[in-house]
């Protein structure tokens, strides 16, 4: 078996490696370190969790042991797609270079420019940065890349997914043509292959596993879940997640739960807290200090579950992650490989479980096609049994309180005579005898006129202008203010006054 002492590393580097507890290199390390020490370009393809970070940090420290950096002119450059991965590389550099005098600077977003400028001005041997923040410093005139001797691109396929390829090409153009390039990726998309053909010179290609394969140390499974109703999918899906965690028992020491959307990250974290599971969210909208505190809490065990977006799928090197739960099926099949690669690291066993709803079945089929294996189907834990006729099924609304309708509906004329007879009577008995109505005094009748003897018929109207074609003698004289259709009793009272 090959040991680190067989790889011609610097003695101070070997001493630091021994203090970390590692004796034998991983396949990607054993294949990439020797050609890197020879000054050759390296193209490393390996699945996540195989030790790619040490594959370039160890030879870089050995090659940079001699020389001194000048102000604003770093001697080497490491590009990482996310802040977390860049911070992880910086931690590895500190561990392996602690017996040397090499200096480093970490350029990531969420940190003050002033502090980073102060480090660059003193001169650094190793510059670890994300592409966006690196170009920000360069455009402000605070950084000169003409003295870069070693350039490393880590997680190149993730760079492609995040849209950093134009920035990578620009950074390549700013560095010397004679630089040494170490290029690492878990998958080889056509765009990645084009970049390697353009910027790498006769690279040594090390492919320790087929691109986009999953580790054999990881036990995988998927739950095919369908909600009882569309508006209940979120709450029922969160219940399935909690049941999966409970079904794993003590074997689930900790875990990372991946969601596709940032808003779901917050919702799932709050739901787990509500049901007594210690969980914290981490995504790109949180400031860097908060994200680092959350990661530190997850590493030291004070936080059991980390609910994350894909920003945390890369760069998390926590050796003892027991479980990965894919709350959502990733939109890109390659992301599945990186997500579940957070468990089963450094030879440890791990478990990866995914929840798939009907609308994500196409993405799930793409994942199985990529990894070239059928992910075992799992039973939905504590699945409700079909409702029987005498016992209705309960609605799955554990995250929301049940709503009851308080509207009362009254129906008229639906009581049968028997029901009416059974109704209770009033407390006061009805009065059986009623008094006879008192006689009312007769009203004095007015003397009848000739008009009262005629039948009460409305006069016929003829078409034409007002006042034409009418018989004005049928209803008596015209009364001012009442029109032609004055009632007969009003006409009668006026006729009496005239008489």
C-alpha positions in Angstrom: 0.0 0.0 0.0 1.3 3.5 -0.9 2.0 5.9 1.9 2.4 9.6 1.9 6.1 9.2 2.6 6.4 7.5 -0.8 5.1 10.6 -2.7 8.2 12.8 -2.4 6.4 15.5 -0.3 8.4 18.0 1.7 9.3 16.8 5.2 7.5 19.6 6.9 4.4 18.7 4.9 4.7 15.0 5.8 5.0 16.0 9.5 1.7 17.9 9.3 0.0 15.1 7.5 1.1 12.6 10.2 -0.3 14.9 12.9 -3.7 15.0 11.2 -3.8 11.2 11.5 -3.6 10.2 7.8 -1.1 7.6 6.7 -2.2 6.4 3.2 -3.4 8.6 0.4 -6.7 8.1 -1.4 -6.6 7.1 -5.1 -7.0 10.6 -6.4 -4.2 11.8 -4.1 -1.9 9.0 -5.1 -2.5 9.8 -8.7 -2.4 13.6 -8.7 0.4 14.4 -6.2 3.4 12.9 -8.1 2.7 14.7 -11.5 1.9 17.9 -9.7 5.2 17.8 -7.9 6.9 17.4 -11.3 5.3 20.7 -12.4 2.9 19.2 -14.9 -0.7 20.2 -15.4 -3.2 17.9 -13.8 -6.8 17.1 -14.7 -8.4 15.2 -11.8 -11.8 13.6 -12.1 -13.2 12.0 -9.0 -16.4 11.9 -7.0 -16.9 14.2 -4.1 -15.5 13.1 -0.8 -12.4 11.4 -2.2 -9.8 13.9 -0.9 -9.4 16.2 -3.9 -8.5 19.2 -1.6 -5.4 17.5 -0.3 -4.5 16.5 -3.9 -3.5 20.1 -4.7 -2.8 21.7 -1.3 0.0 19.2 -0.4 2.0 19.6 -3.6 1.4 23.3 -3.7 2.9 23.8 -0.2 5.9 21.6 -1.2 6.5 23.6 -4.4 6.1 27.0 -2.7 8.5 26.3 0.2 11.1 28.5 -1.4 10.6 32.1 -2.5 8.8 35.1 -1.1 5.6 36.8 -2.1 5.5 40.5 -3.0 2.8 43.0 -2.2 -0.4 42.5 -4.1 1.2 39.7 -6.2 0.2 36.2 -4.9 2.4 33.3 -6.0 -0.5 30.8 -6.3 -4.2 31.0 -6.8 -7.1 28.7 -5.8 -10.5 29.3 -7.2 -13.6 27.8 -5.5 -17.3 28.2 -6.4 -18.7 28.9 -3.0 -17.6 30.7 0.2 -17.9 27.5 2.2 -15.6 25.6 -0.1 -13.1 28.4 -0.2 -13.1 28.5 3.6 -12.7 24.7 3.7 -9.6 25.0 1.4 -8.2 27.6 3.7 -8.6 25.3 6.7 -6.8 22.5 4.9 -4.0 24.9 4.0 -3.6 26.0 7.6 -3.5 22.3 8.8 -0.9 21.2 6.2 1.3 24.4 6.2 1.5 25.0 9.9 5.2 24.0 10.0 6.1 26.4 7.1 6.2 30.2 6.8 3.8 30.4 3.9 1.0 33.0 4.1 -2.5 32.9 2.7 -5.4 35.2 2.1 -9.1 34.3 1.8 -11.1 36.5 -0.6 -14.8 35.8 -0.3 -18.0 37.8 -0.1 -19.6 38.9 3.1 -16.2 40.1 4.5 -14.9 43.7 4.6 -12.7 44.7 1.6 -10.5 46.6 4.0 -9.4 43.5 5.9 -8.7 41.6 2.7 -6.8 44.5 1.2 -4.5 44.6 4.3 -3.6 41.0 3.8 -2.9 41.4 0.0 -0.8 44.5 0.6 1.5 42.5 2.9 2.0 39.8 0.2 0.6 36.3 0.3 1.9 33.0 -1.1 -1.5 31.4 -1.5 -4.6 33.3 -2.5 -7.9 31.4 -2.0 -10.9 33.1 -3.5 -14.3 32.9 -5.2 -14.3 34.3 -8.8 -16.5 37.3 -8.2 -14.6 38.7 -5.2 -11.3 38.1 -6.9 -12.3 40.1 -9.9 -13.7 42.9 -7.6 -10.2 43.3 -6.0 -8.5 43.2 -9.4 -10.8 45.9 -10.9 -10.1 48.1 -7.9 -6.4 47.9 -8.6 -5.6 46.0 -5.4 -4.4 42.8 -7.0 -1.9 41.8 -9.7 -2.0 38.3 -11.1 1.1 38.4 -13.3 3.2 36.4 -10.7 0.9 33.4 -10.3 3.0 30.2 -10.7 0.3 27.7 -9.7 -3.4 28.0 -10.4 -6.0 25.6 -9.1 -9.6 25.3 -10.1 -11.6 23.2 -7.7 -15.1 21.8 -8.3 -15.1 23.0 -11.9 -18.4 21.5 -12.8 -20.0 23.5 -10.0 -18.4 26.6 -11.5 -20.3 25.7 -14.7 -23.6 25.3 -12.9 -23.3 28.7 -11.1 -22.4 30.6 -14.3 -18.7 31.3 -13.4 -17.2 30.0 -16.6 -16.8 33.4 -18.2 -15.1 34.7 -15.0 -12.8 31.7 -15.0 -11.8 32.3 -18.6 -11.1 35.9 -17.8 -9.0 35.0 -14.8 -7.0 32.5 -16.9 -6.2 35.3 -19.3 -4.9 37.5 -16.5 -2.4 34.9 -15.3 0.9 34.0 -17.0 0.9 31.5 -19.8 3.7 29.6 -18.1 1.7 28.8 -15.0 1.0 25.3 -13.7 -2.7 24.4 -13.7 -4.4 21.9 -11.5 -8.0 21.3 -12.6 -10.4 19.2 -10.5 -14.0 18.2 -11.1 -16.5 15.5 -10.2 -18.1 15.4 -13.7 -16.9 16.2 -17.2 -19.5 18.3 -19.0 -18.7 19.3 -22.6 -18.1 22.9 -21.5 -15.6 21.7 -18.9 -13.8 19.6 -21.5 -13.5 22.6 -23.8 -11.9 24.7 -21.0 -9.4 22.0 -20.2 -8.4 21.7 -23.9 -8.0 25.5 -24.1 -6.1 26.3 -20.9 -4.3 23.1 -19.9 -1.1 22.0 -21.6 -0.7 18.3 -22.0 -2.3 17.5 -18.6 -1.9 14.3 -16.7 -5.4 12.9 -16.4 -6.3 11.0 -13.3 -9.8 9.5 -13.2 -10.1 7.3 -10.2 -13.8 6.6 -10.7 -16.3 6.9 -13.5 -17.6 10.5 -13.7 -20.8 11.0 -11.7 -20.6 7.8 -9.7 -21.7 7.5 -6.1 -19.7 6.0 -3.3 -20.2 2.4 -2.5 -20.1 3.3 1.2 -23.5 5.1 0.9 -26.8 3.2 1.3 -29.3 4.9 -0.9 -33.1 4.9 -1.0 -36.1 6.9 -2.3 -39.6 7.3 -1.0 -42.2 7.7 -3.8 -44.7 10.0 -2.1 -48.0 11.4 -3.3 -50.0 13.8 -1.1 -53.7 13.2 -0.3 -54.5 16.6 -1.6 -52.4 19.2 -3.5 -52.8 21.9 -0.9 -51.6 19.5 1.8 -48.4 18.4 0.0 -46.1 20.6 2.0 -47.3 19.6 5.5 -47.6 15.9 4.6 -44.1 15.9 3.0 -42.6 17.4 6.1 -44.4 14.7 8.1 -42.8 12.0 5.9 -39.4 13.6 6.5 -39.9 13.5 10.3 -41.0 9.9 10.1 -37.9 9.0 8.1 -35.7 10.5 10.7 -37.5 8.7 13.5 -37.4 5.4 11.6 -33.6 5.6 11.4 -33.4 5.7 15.2 -30.0 6.1 16.9 -28.2 5.4 13.6 -29.1 9.0 12.6 -26.6 10.9 14.7 -26.8 14.0 12.5 -27.8 14.8 8.9 -27.9 17.4 6.2 -31.4 18.1 4.6 -31.2 19.5 1.1 -34.0 21.7 -0.4 -34.1 23.2 -3.9 -35.5 26.6 -2.8 -34.3 28.9 -0.1 -37.8 29.5 1.2 -38.3 25.8 1.7 -35.0 25.7 3.7 -36.5 28.1 6.2 -39.9 26.4 6.3 -38.4 22.9 6.9 -36.0 24.1 9.6 -38.8 25.8 11.5 -41.0 22.7 11.1 -38.3 20.5 12.6 -37.7 22.8 15.5 -41.4 22.9 16.2 -41.4 19.1 16.6 -38.4 19.0 18.8 -35.6 18.3 16.3 -32.6 20.6 16.5 -32.1 22.1 13.1 -30.7 25.3 11.6 -31.0 26.7 8.0 -28.1 27.7 5.8 -28.4 29.3 2.3 -27.1 32.1 0.2 -29.3 34.9 1.7 -27.7 34.6 5.1 -24.7 36.7 5.9 -21.3 35.0 6.0 -20.8 35.3 9.7 -24.2 33.6 10.4 -23.3 30.8 7.9 -20.0 30.2 9.5 -21.5 30.0 13.0 -24.1 27.5 11.8 -21.4 25.3 10.1 -19.3 25.4 13.3 -22.2 24.4 15.4 -22.9 21.5 13.0 -19.3 20.4 13.1 -19.0 20.4 16.9 -22.4 18.6 17.3 -24.4 21.4 18.9 -26.6 21.4 15.8 -28.0 18.0 14.8 -29.6 18.8 11.4 -28.4 21.3 8.8 -31.2 22.3 6.4 -29.3 23.6 3.3 -29.7 24.7 -0.3 -27.2 23.6 -2.9 -24.8 26.3 -1.7 -23.7 23.7 1.0 -23.6 20.7 -1.3 -20.0 21.6 -2.0 -17.3 22.4 0.5 -18.7 20.8 3.6 -16.0 18.4 4.9 -17.6 17.0 8.1 -16.3 13.4 8.3 -19.1 12.1 10.6 -22.2 13.0 8.7 -24.4 9.9 9.1 -27.3 10.8 6.9 -28.3 13.0 3.9 -32.0 13.6 3.3 -33.0 15.0 -0.1 -36.2 16.8 0.8 -36.5 17.7 -2.9 -35.2 15.9 -6.0 -32.4 18.1 -7.4 -33.1 19.7 -10.7 -29.7 18.8 -12.1 -28.8 15.1 -11.8 -25.1 15.9 -11.1 -26.2 17.7 -7.9 -27.5 14.4 -6.5 -23.9 13.1 -6.6 -22.6 16.1 -4.7 -25.4 16.1 -2.2 -25.1 12.5 -1.0 -21.3 12.9 -1.1 -21.5 14.8 2.1 -21.9 11.4 3.9 -19.8 8.3 3.6 -16.6 10.3 3.6 -13.1 9.1 4.6 -14.2 5.4 4.4 -17.2 5.8 6.8 -20.6 4.4 6.1 -23.5 6.7 5.2 -27.2 6.8 4.3 -28.9 8.9 1.7 -32.7 9.1 1.4 -34.7 11.1 -1.0 -38.4 12.1 -1.2 -39.8 12.1 -4.7 -43.3 13.6 -5.5 -45.0 12.8 -8.9 -43.9 16.1 -10.6 -40.2 15.2 -9.9 -40.2 11.8 -11.4 -38.6 13.0 -14.6 -35.7 14.5 -12.7 -35.4 11.2 -10.7 -35.2 9.2 -13.8 -32.3 11.4 -15.0 -30.5 10.7 -11.7 -30.8 7.0 -12.2 -29.6 7.3 -15.7 -26.6 9.3 -14.6 -25.5 7.0 -11.8 -26.4 4.0 -13.9 -28.2 2.2 -11.0 -31.7 1.8 -9.7 -32.2 3.6 -6.4 -34.0 1.2 -4.1 -37.6 2.2 -3.3 -38.5 2.6 0.4 -41.9 2.3 2.1 -43.4 5.5 3.5 -43.0 5.2 7.2 -46.2 5.3 9.3 -48.3 5.5 6.1 -52.0 6.0 6.9 -54.3 3.0 6.1 -57.2 3.4 3.7 -60.3 4.9 5.4 -63.1 2.4 6.3 -66.8 3.0 6.0 -67.4 3.3 9.7 -64.3 5.3 10.6 -63.3 8.3 8.5 -59.6 9.0 7.9 -58.0 11.9 9.6 -56.7 14.8 7.5 -53.0 15.1 7.5 -52.6 18.7 8.6 -50.2 18.4 11.4 -48.4 21.7 10.6 -51.6 23.7 10.5 -54.5 23.7 13.0 -57.7 22.1 11.8 -60.4 24.5 10.8 -64.0 23.8 11.7 -67.0 25.4 10.0 -69.2 27.3 12.4 -71.8 28.3 9.9 -75.3 27.0 10.9 -77.8 26.2 8.3 -81.5 26.2 9.0 -84.0 24.3 6.9 -87.6 25.3 6.6 -90.6 23.0 6.4 -88.6 19.8 6.8 -90.1 18.7 10.2 -92.7 15.9 10.0 -96.0 16.2 12.0 -94.5 13.6 14.4 -91.5 15.8 15.0 -93.6 18.8 15.6 -95.7 16.9 18.1 -92.6 15.9 19.9 -91.3 19.4 20.3 -91.7 20.9 23.8 -94.4 23.4 24.4 -93.9 26.9 25.7 -93.8 27.6 29.4 -96.9 29.9 29.2 -100.2 28.1 28.3 -102.1 29.8 25.5 -105.4 31.6 26.4 -108.4 29.5 25.5 -111.1 32.2 25.3 -110.7 35.5 23.4 -112.7 38.6 23.8 -115.2 39.5 21.1 -114.2 42.5 19.1 -115.9 45.7 20.1 -118.3 47.2 17.6 -116.9 50.2 15.8 -119.0 53.3 15.2 -120.3 53.6 11.7 -118.8 56.3 9.6 -121.0 58.9 8.1 -121.5 58.2 4.5 -121.2 61.0 2.0 -124.0 61.5 -0.5 -123.4 59.5 -3.6 -123.0 61.2 -6.9 -123.6 60.1 -10.4 -119.9 59.3 -10.8 -120.0 56.8 -8.0 -122.7 54.8 -9.7 -120.5 54.3 -12.8 -118.1 51.4 -12.9 -114.5 52.1 -11.8 -112.8 51.9 -15.2 -109.8 53.8 -16.4 -110.4 56.0 -19.3 -109.0 54.8 -22.6 -106.1 56.7 -24.0 -105.5 57.4 -27.6 -102.1 57.9 -29.2 -101.2 61.5 -29.8 -100.0 64.6 -28.1 -100.9 65.5 -24.6 -104.5 66.8 -24.3 -105.6 65.6 -27.8 -108.0 62.8 -28.5 -109.2 62.6 -24.9 -112.8 62.9 -23.6 -112.5 65.5 -20.8 -116.1 65.2 -19.8 -115.8 61.5 -18.7 -114.0 62.4 -15.5 -115.3 65.9 -14.7 -113.3 69.0 -14.8 -109.5 69.0 -15.0 -107.9 69.5 -11.6 -104.8 71.6 -11.5 -101.7 69.7 -10.0 -103.2 66.2 -10.1 -103.0 65.5 -13.8 -105.6 63.7 -15.9 -105.7 60.6 -13.7 -106.9 62.0 -10.4 -108.6 59.3 -8.2 -112.4 59.5 -8.1 -112.6 60.2 -4.3 -110.5 63.3 -4.7 -112.6 64.4 -7.6 -115.7 63.8 -5.5 -114.6 66.0 -2.6 -113.8 68.9 -5.0 -117.2 68.5 -6.7 -119.0 68.7 -3.3 -117.2 72.0 -2.5 -118.3 73.3 -5.9 -121.9 72.4 -5.2 
